[in-house]
Each structure stands twice: as C-alpha cells, then as structure tokens.
Amino acid sequence: MWQPRVRQAQQSSEAILRIELDVYGIVLTLEKGGQASITSELHESHESPEYAGAMDALESLILGHACAGVNIEAAAYLEGIESAVEACANNL
C-alpha cells in the first residue's frame, strides 16, 4: 500500500500527517479518527459558479483518494490534476 511522504511535521498531536503536493498549493491534513482537510490555490478571483463547483469537486476527489490510500503524489496523478484544471478553465 502506498505511504505518503510527510514533508512537514505537523505540530498538533491530532494530525497524523500533512501532505503537500507540487501543484496548485494543495495541502492535505489527515487526522486521527478519519478526519481530513484540504487547502489549495485552485480557486480564482472572479470565477464563475460552475468553475468554483468544479474546483470544489476536484478538491473533494483528491481528498477522497488520499483517504482511500491512492498515491496522490505520483507524477501521473499530479499530471491528471493539471489536466483536469486546464479542461475546466477551457470549458467552464
């Protein structure tokens, strides 16, 4: 099973790990009890509601994959994120 790299130690005793991806400033924090959060720079100022919804959905998908054990740090996965964002920007 894939094990994420921990790039920065989390100070909180509640956090299990923090994953920083090399695209769009995406940072995931996985905590004890199955709680998780994601932050990113995917949203743009003056974005349409459709684009905002697509970026929210992409964040949710990435977070779900991380929680399920998918290797979200793989080069192909990161390329997929970039392709999805580009497609949304071109079509929404």
C-alpha positions in Angstrom: 0.0 0.0 0.0 1.2 3.5 -0.8 2.6 5.5 2.1 2.6 9.3 1.6 5.7 11.3 2.2 5.4 13.7 5.2 7.1 16.9 4.0 6.4 19.0 7.1 5.9 17.8 10.6 2.5 18.9 12.0 2.7 20.4 15.4 -0.8 19.3 16.5 -0.9 16.0 18.3 -4.2 15.4 16.5 -2.7 15.3 13.0 -1.4 12.0 11.6 0.3 13.6 8.6 0.4 16.6 6.3 0.9 16.1 2.5 2.0 19.0 0.3 1.6 18.4 -3.4 3.7 20.2 -6.0 0.7 21.6 -7.9 -1.7 24.4 -7.1 -0.5 24.8 -3.5 -2.5 21.7 -2.5 -2.0 20.7 1.2 -3.9 17.8 2.8 -4.0 17.1 6.5 -5.2 13.6 7.7 -6.1 13.4 11.3 -6.9 10.7 13.9 -10.5 9.4 13.7 -10.6 9.7 9.9 -11.0 13.5 9.7 -9.2 15.2 6.8 -8.9 18.6 5.2 -7.6 20.1 2.1 -6.5 23.6 1.1 -5.4 24.8 -2.3 -4.9 27.7 -4.7 -7.3 26.1 -7.2 -9.9 28.9 -6.9 -9.5 32.1 -8.8 -10.9 35.6 -8.1 -14.0 36.4 -10.3 -14.6 32.7 -11.1 -17.9 31.5 -12.3 -20.2 29.4 -10.1 -19.6 26.5 -12.4 -15.8 26.8 -12.2 -16.0 27.2 -8.4 -18.1 24.0 -8.2 -15.7 22.1 -10.4 -12.7 23.1 -8.2 -14.6 22.1 -5.1 -15.4 18.7 -6.7 -11.7 18.3 -7.7 -10.6 19.1 -4.1 -13.1 16.5 -2.8 -11.9 13.9 -5.2 -8.2 14.4 -4.3 -9.1 14.3 -0.6 -11.2 11.1 -1.0 -8.4 9.5 -3.0 -5.8 10.3 -0.2 -8.1 8.9 2.5 -8.6 5.7 0.4 -4.8 5.2 0.1 -4.4 6.3 -3.6 -0.8 7.5 -4.3 -1.7 11.2 -4.9 2.0 12.1 -5.1 2.6 10.0 -8.2 3.7 12.0 -11.3 0.8 10.7 -13.4 -1.7 11.7 -10.7 -0.3 15.2 -10.5 -0.4 15.4 -14.3 -4.1 14.4 -14.1 -4.9 17.2 -11.7 -3.2 19.7 -14.0 -5.2 18.3 -17.0 -8.5 18.5 -15.1 -7.9 22.1 -14.1 -6.9 23.1 -17.6 -10.0 21.4 -19.0 -12.3 23.2 -16.5 -10.6 26.5 -17.3 -11.1 25.9 -21.1 -14.7 24.7 -20.8 -16.5 26.5 -18.0 
